[in-house]
């Protein structure tokens, strides 16, 4: 008999990750016009633990709630949600591919952990590109477009995205191993 994909425990853990996402989104600051945050940490953990589907759901619902609490629903809300979803899908797919050959413990306790950092750094670049696109569309739609405002800090946004993603990778490794030890995840 096949085990259901979304068990009550898994849905509960996803809900906790969504709540963490929203909570972490309020612990951010601005550097050179770029938001520095680790709000996507629950997305990274979810991608590592459960895979791309759960990570995309956590990213979508977490950022949706953040957008609703901060700005309300606007025509560009879905564009601002896109970076968290892309991050979750990318990390989840890459980790899923790694898990076909290795267990989670093997990935985190050997020299393969460098790949977690590389995957997270690439996801930071992808999320930064998605944010720039959302910023571009939003600024054109609402009439505050300026090349310097949207693209002037593009490289700063990329660097901060890579640094924040590396921090999230470093934090997600011990959290994931702790979740495994406590048997909250399989």
C-alpha positions, 0 to 999 in steps of 0.5 A: 500500500502506497504511503500518502504524499501529504501526511498530517505530520508533513502538512503541520511541518509545512505550516510551521515553516510558513509561519517561520517564513512570515516571522523571519520576513519582519527581521530584515534590514535595508542595505544600499536599497536592497532588503537583506533577510533570511526569510527564505530559510524555511524554504531551504529547509523544506526543500532539503527535507521534503523536496521541491513541491513542499518548498514551493508551497511554503515559499508561495504561501509564506511570501503571499502572507508577507505581501498581504501583511505588508502591502495588501493585494496588488496587481504585482503581488504574484511577481513578488512571490515568484523569487521564493517559489523559484528558490524552493523549486530550484533547491528542491530539484537539486537536492532531490537529484542528490538524494537519488545517490546519497542519503541526507546524512551522507550529503550533510556529513561529507564533503558534499556539503559544499554542493549545498552552498553552491546550490543555495548560492545559485538559488540566491542569484535566481531569486535576485534576478526574479526580484529585479524583474518584479521591481522593474514591472512594479516600477513601470506599472506604478510610474516610479521607474528609474534605471538607477533605482531598478538596475543600479543596485543589481550587482549589490542585490546579487552579492547580498543574495549569495551571502544571505543564501550561504548563511541560510545553507550554513544554518539549514544543515544543522537544523536538518540534521537535528530534525532527523535526529528527533525523528520529526522527518524521515 
